[in-house]
Amino acid sequence: MNTRLDFPLGPQRIVCMTEETTEWLYLLGEDARVVGISGYTVRPKRAREEKPRVSAFTSAKIDKILALQPDCVFGFSDMQADIASALIRHGVQVTIFNQRSVAEIFSMMFQVAAMVGQSDKGLAMIEALQQQLAAIQNAAATLPRRPRIYFEEWDEPPISAIRWVSELMGIAGGDDCFPELAAQSLGKNRIIADSAEIVRRNPDIIIGSWCGKKFRPEKVAARPGWKDVSAVKTGQLFEIKSVDILQPGPAALTDGVAQLHRIVMDWGRNVAPTLATSCAALPPRGGYARLGAARRRAG
């Protein structure tokens, strides 16, 4: 008689130090594997109610993590390198993801799904999300023109959109006012040193997502020199909660991009036509001067 040894495949006790892997594991139906989460986790709500919170973003309760006896810890970026190093020295397996673009978010999601034996289900869900993004992009193609969007991740100093947010703005139908900064992974490298440059780029829409505090559109509109900015004149200042757009995972690809798209399409329906009408009512560049010269010659 042959004896068969069955060993569990993939991690069975996972600590997620950021929200996106927690949400994704719940969506995959693998929430039983999650034994600890970040204190910032709000998606899904159930996770916060039933899992112990053992980390912040740049700090963690190492003793509490070790007490959970995890066989894998998921983290994000170099910001959690010190936590990862401490856990590794205690013999814990740590997987740090570093997704900064939409493509990299999908890659992270597939890797996590494969690690918990749900590669087929994960791939099907990823394909469905990609189809939804394609539908949003196709709908945005009907806009009369693409609005210029200034996305503010922080106000003092102003920090512009990270790469996945910039890409989602493009999918939603808008153009990032600071595309050259989007590729910078660190917030300090996306600081806009001269806020007058924002005014010069004249965004049609301003979206705030001040991580950790409420966006204040009236405060933005009152900034010196901003009264003539198109978005301020037309009242196109909006907030998207950080939990919906600054989480590089399922939230940004669903609720985050949906809010971006709704804001852009509403602008296309309600604001763009009035701007076009206003422009049509004006004479061509230099028109008044040419009209005056013609009258003088006629006189």
LINKAMO-V94247 format. One record per residue. RES is the residue in three letters. PHI is phi in radians with two decimals (999 if undefined). Layout:
RES,PHI ; RES,PHI
//
This chain:
MET,999 ; ASN,-1.49 ; THR,-1.64 ; ARG,-1.89 ; LEU,-1.74 ; ASP,-1.84 ; PHE,-1.93 ; PRO,-1.12 ; LEU,-1.80 ; GLY,1.42 ; PRO,-1.15 ; GLN,-1.82 ; ARG,-2.27 ; ILE,-1.92 ; VAL,-1.83 ; CYS,-1.88 ; MET,-1.54 ; THR,-2.40 ; GLU,-1.26 ; GLU,-1.12 ; THR,-1.26 ; THR,-1.07 ; GLU,-1.05 ; TRP,-1.16 ; LEU,-1.11 ; TYR,-1.13 ; LEU,-1.09 ; LEU,-1.35 ; GLY,1.39 ; GLU,-1.94 ; ASP,-1.12 ; ALA,-1.12 ; ARG,-1.35 ; VAL,-1.42 ; VAL,-1.98 ; GLY,-2.75 ; ILE,-2.40 ; SER,-1.31 ; GLY,-1.17 ; TYR,-1.56 ; THR,-1.20 ; VAL,-2.23 ; ARG,-2.14 ; PRO,-1.32 ; LYS,-1.01 ; ARG,-1.06 ; ALA,-1.09 ; ARG,-1.15 ; GLU,-1.42 ; GLU,-2.11 ; LYS,-2.06 ; PRO,-1.19 ; ARG,-1.69 ; VAL,-2.18 ; SER,-2.61 ; ALA,-1.79 ; PHE,-1.80 ; THR,-1.88 ; SER,-2.47 ; ALA,-2.70 ; LYS,-1.58 ; ILE,-1.00 ; ASP,-1.10 ; LYS,-1.22 ; ILE,-1.11 ; LEU,-1.10 ; ALA,-1.14 ; LEU,-1.39 ; GLN,0.91 ; PRO,-1.26 ; ASP,-1.75 ; CYS,-2.85 ; VAL,-2.14 ; PHE,-1.72 ; GLY,-2.39 ; PHE,-2.40 ; SER,1.20 ; ASP,-1.14 ; MET,-1.11 ; GLN,-1.94 ; ALA,-1.10 ; ASP,-1.17 ; ILE,-1.11 ; ALA,-1.04 ; SER,-1.08 ; ALA,-1.11 ; LEU,-1.19 ; ILE,-1.10 ; ARG,-1.13 ; HIS,-1.60 ; GLY,1.49 ; VAL,-1.58 ; GLN,-1.28 ; VAL,-2.23 ; THR,-2.04 ; ILE,-1.85 ; PHE,-1.66 ; ASN,-2.48 ; GLN,-1.25 ; ARG,-2.19 ; SER,-2.18 ; VAL,-1.06 ; ALA,-1.06 ; GLU,-1.22 ; ILE,-1.10 ; PHE,-1.09 ; SER,-1.11 ; MET,-1.01 ; MET,-1.09 ; PHE,-1.18 ; GLN,-1.07 ; VAL,-1.11 ; ALA,-1.04 ; ALA,-1.13 ; MET,-1.13 ; VAL,-1.84 ; GLY,1.30 ; GLN,-2.13 ; SER,-1.11 ; ASP,-1.17 ; LYS,-1.13 ; GLY,-1.07 ; LEU,-1.12 ; ALA,-1.11 ; MET,-1.21 ; ILE,-1.12 ; GLU,-1.09 ; ALA,-1.13 ; LEU,-1.12 ; GLN,-1.14 ; GLN,-1.15 ; GLN,-1.14 ; LEU,-1.14 ; ALA,-1.12 ; ALA,-1.12 ; ILE,-1.12 ; GLN,-1.10 ; ASN,-1.15 ; ALA,-1.12 ; ALA,-1.18 ; ALA,-1.15 ; THR,-1.50 ; LEU,-1.08 ; PRO,-1.10 ; ARG,-2.78 ; ARG,-1.51 ; PRO,-1.30 ; ARG,-1.44 ; ILE,-2.07 ; TYR,-1.83 ; PHE,-1.79 ; GLU,-1.92 ; GLU,-1.45 ; TRP,-2.69 ; ASP,-1.78 ; GLU,-2.29 ; PRO,-1.41 ; PRO,-1.17 ; ILE,-2.15 ; SER,-1.53 ; ALA,-1.16 ; ILE,-1.31 ; ARG,-1.00 ; TRP,-1.15 ; VAL,-1.19 ; SER,-1.03 ; GLU,-1.16 ; LEU,-1.18 ; MET,-1.06 ; GLY,-1.12 ; ILE,-1.11 ; ALA,-1.27 ; GLY,2.05 ; GLY,-1.97 ; ASP,-2.12 ; ASP,-1.10 ; CYS,-1.20 ; PHE,-2.25 ; PRO,-1.13 ; GLU,-1.23 ; LEU,-1.62 ; ALA,-1.04 ; ALA,-1.28 ; GLN,-1.35 ; SER,-1.28 ; LEU,-1.60 ; GLY,-1.01 ; LYS,-1.09 ; ASN,-1.58 ; ARG,-1.94 ; ILE,-1.23 ; ILE,-1.66 ; ALA,-1.08 ; ASP,-1.94 ; SER,-1.14 ; ALA,-1.12 ; GLU,-1.17 ; ILE,-1.12 ; VAL,-1.09 ; ARG,-1.10 ; ARG,-1.40 ; ASN,0.83 ; PRO,-1.15 ; ASP,-1.40 ; ILE,-2.38 ; ILE,-2.09 ; ILE,-2.15 ; GLY,-1.88 ; SER,-2.54 ; TRP,-1.38 ; CYS,-0.98 ; GLY,1.75 ; LYS,-2.62 ; LYS,-1.27 ; PHE,-1.22 ; ARG,-2.06 ; PRO,-1.06 ; GLU,-1.17 ; LYS,-1.21 ; VAL,-1.15 ; ALA,-1.08 ; ALA,-1.52 ; ARG,-1.09 ; PRO,-0.98 ; GLY,1.48 ; TRP,-1.62 ; LYS,-1.12 ; ASP,-1.68 ; VAL,-1.17 ; SER,-0.94 ; ALA,-1.09 ; VAL,-1.26 ; LYS,-1.10 ; THR,-1.76 ; GLY,1.24 ; GLN,-1.71 ; LEU,-2.11 ; PHE,-2.41 ; GLU,-1.98 ; ILE,-2.11 ; LYS,-1.01 ; SER,-1.01 ; VAL,-1.11 ; ASP,-1.59 ; ILE,-2.20 ; LEU,-1.72 ; GLN,-1.75 ; PRO,-1.36 ; GLY,-2.79 ; PRO,-1.00 ; ALA,-1.04 ; ALA,-1.11 ; LEU,-1.41 ; THR,-2.12 ; ASP,-1.13 ; GLY,-1.11 ; VAL,-1.20 ; ALA,-1.10 ; GLN,-1.18 ; LEU,-1.00 ; HIS,-1.14 ; ARG,-1.10 ; ILE,-1.09 ; VAL,-1.17 ; MET,-1.18 ; ASP,-1.10 ; TRP,-1.05 ; GLY,-1.09 ; ARG,-1.41 ; ASN,-1.83 ; VAL,-1.89 ; ALA,-0.95 ; PRO,-1.07 ; THR,-1.21 ; LEU,-1.17 ; ALA,-1.12 ; THR,-1.13 ; SER,-1.09 ; CYS,-1.18 ; ALA,-1.17 ; ALA,-1.33 ; LEU,-1.51 ; PRO,-1.24 ; PRO,-0.99 ; ARG,-0.94 ; GLY,1.41 ; GLY,-1.10 ; TYR,-1.11 ; ALA,-1.13 ; ARG,-1.17 ; LEU,-1.12 ; GLY,-1.12 ; ALA,-1.12 ; ALA,-1.12 ; ARG,-1.16 ; ARG,-1.14 ; ARG,-1.15 ; ALA,-1.15 ; GLY,-1.27
//
